[in-house]
Amino acid sequence: MTQTPVAATSVGHDAVEASLLSDESPRLPHSGRARRAPRTRLQAYIALTKPRIIELLLVTTLPSMVLAADGLPKWWVVVVTMLGGTLAAGSANALNCYIDRDIDAVMRRTTRRPLARHEVSPRGALVFGLALGVASIAAIGFVTNWLAGALTFAAIAFYVLVYTMLLKRRTSQNIVWGGAAGCMPVLIGWSAVTGSLAWAPVALFAVVFFWTPPHTWALATRYREDYAKAGVPMLPVVASPARVTRDIVIYTWLTVAASLALWPLGSGWVYGALATLGGAALIVGAHRLYHRTRLDDGSAKPMVFFHLSNSYLAFVFVAVAVDTFVH
């Protein structure tokens, strides 16, 4: 939710683990791992929040706030929004771990999570996740405004109730719609500064929304057997590689189109140039993955596209902030 800008989902991928930025980075096979020492109780609770995902989520929040303020926002608004966003993402991720503890124990890439290793009790994870959620909503709502607080609540609820509980195990379109939770940080950041919403943050929302599926499908291709074993119908589990990479190409074009839609909504030529450059690189990467997959000669590298998409999202949002200060 990796991740990995509230920040997002992830609030994460799982949606915002899609998003957003993922703790699903490549792992060595079990036989090649050094045995890890048990974590302390504090470390285990921190691990429930999936800190690596939160990093990426925060990357989208701050540029949105800079754009909203047309410069540097008030420092205390930034601090509270970023802290509240971190708590919100941590809440969603901890509750995700609580709900998915059965499949986390089955999937190779998630067997190190605290509940899978019995380092935290299910009840402890549930209480911890709910407490973080209440703290995040209260902090953002009381210190900034209640529109931002309501959006924070919506992000957590959508990720947990809609994505994790309703969509994830039922449809291959889980990450398409569930990924919306990871888009919420841009709306939260904007509303924390302005107390309202506008078309510019909607365009940024669309960038993350369309970016999440191809990013996640590339990762899910790498862990296809894991998802199949757990009974999670990610697109690479139920569709052919050609179909998956074709959809990656389609959503990549939609991502770039959404990024360019921000240009006439308040960004200048610096953003336009950088977004065009980054978008071209992402499109080339998607088409290369598609064509190599069609060749079926083993040359397709989905994780190359996964890492490229990570860099692209960070690049676009940094471009938002840079452009704001330049013009």
Secondary structure, 3 states (H helix, E strand, C coil): CCCCCCCCCCCECCHHHHCCCCCCCCCCCHHHCCCCCCCCHHHHHHHHCCHHHHHHHHHHHHHHHHHHHCCCCCHHHHHHHHHHHHHHHHHHHHHHHHHCHHHHCCCHHHCCCCCCCCCCCHHHHHHHHHHHHHHHHHHHHHHCCHHHHHHHHHHHHHHHHHHHHHHCCCCCCHHHHHHHHHHHHHHHHHHHHHCCCCHHHHHHHHHHHHHHHHHHHHHHHHCHHHHHHHCCCCHHHHCCHHHHHHHHHHHHHHHHHHHHHCHHHCCCHHHHHHHHHHHHHHHHHHHHHHHHHHHCCCCCCHHHHHHHHHHHHHHHHHHHHHHHHHC
